[in-house]
Amino acid sequence: MTEDDKYALKEFLNGVAVTLGVVGIGILIIGALSMNTPELKASFEVVDTYEGCDVVRYAPHQVAEYKYFLHCENNK
């Protein structure tokens, strides 16, 4: 192996090490940011009444999708 080959191999390995280091730091940053994501909760809200029942709006996990249902208490 000539001196030029040794120099090229050394430069190649340095490039691989730097690339792996940069990618590793990026993965660590992304992992740290994803751990700080707040826990999403479903929300319920009474929005109206209908024949003595509450009309409840349900938003699962704070998405822009609503589901509605009636909540009636039996007073027998």
C-alpha positions as CSV (number, residue, x, y, z in Angstrom):
1,M,0.0,0.0,0.0
2,T,1.5,3.3,-1.0
3,E,1.5,6.5,1.0
4,D,-1.1,8.0,-1.3
5,D,-3.4,5.0,-0.7
6,K,-2.9,5.4,3.1
7,Y,-3.7,9.1,2.9
8,A,-6.9,8.5,0.9
9,L,-8.0,5.8,3.3
10,K,-7.4,8.1,6.2
11,E,-9.4,10.9,4.6
12,F,-12.2,8.5,3.7
13,L,-12.5,7.2,7.3
14,N,-12.4,10.8,8.6
15,G,-15.3,11.6,6.3
16,V,-17.3,8.6,7.5
17,A,-16.7,9.4,11.1
18,V,-17.8,13.1,10.6
19,T,-20.9,12.0,8.7
20,L,-21.9,9.4,11.4
21,G,-21.3,12.1,14.1
22,V,-23.5,14.6,12.4
23,V,-26.3,12.1,11.8
24,G,-26.0,10.9,15.4
25,I,-26.4,14.4,16.8
26,G,-29.4,15.0,14.5
27,I,-31.1,11.8,15.7
28,L,-30.4,12.8,19.4
29,I,-31.9,16.3,18.8
30,I,-35.0,14.8,17.1
31,G,-35.4,12.3,19.9
32,A,-35.1,15.0,22.6
33,L,-37.7,17.2,20.8
34,S,-40.1,14.4,20.4
35,M,-40.0,13.5,24.1
36,N,-41.3,17.0,25.0
37,T,-44.6,16.5,23.0
38,P,-47.5,17.1,25.4
39,E,-49.9,14.2,26.0
40,L,-53.0,14.7,23.9
41,K,-56.4,14.3,25.6
42,A,-59.8,13.8,24.2
43,S,-62.1,16.7,25.0
44,F,-65.8,16.7,25.7
45,E,-68.0,19.8,25.6
46,V,-71.8,20.2,26.1
47,V,-72.8,22.4,23.1
48,D,-76.6,22.3,23.2
49,T,-79.6,20.5,24.6
50,Y,-82.3,18.4,22.9
51,E,-85.5,17.3,24.6
52,G,-83.9,17.3,28.0
53,C,-80.6,15.7,26.9
54,D,-77.2,17.3,26.5
55,V,-75.7,17.4,23.1
56,V,-72.0,16.6,23.7
57,R,-69.3,17.4,21.2
58,Y,-66.3,15.0,21.3
59,A,-63.0,15.8,19.8
60,P,-60.7,12.8,19.9
61,H,-57.1,13.8,20.6
62,Q,-57.6,17.4,19.5
63,V,-57.9,16.7,15.8
64,A,-60.1,18.8,13.6
65,E,-62.8,16.1,13.6
66,Y,-65.9,16.3,15.9
67,K,-68.3,13.6,16.9
68,Y,-71.6,14.4,18.6
69,F,-73.8,12.3,20.9
70,L,-76.7,12.7,23.3
71,H,-76.3,12.3,27.0
72,C,-79.5,11.7,28.8
73,E,-79.8,11.0,32.5
74,N,-82.6,8.7,33.5
75,N,-84.5,10.3,36.3
76,K,-86.9,7.4,37.1
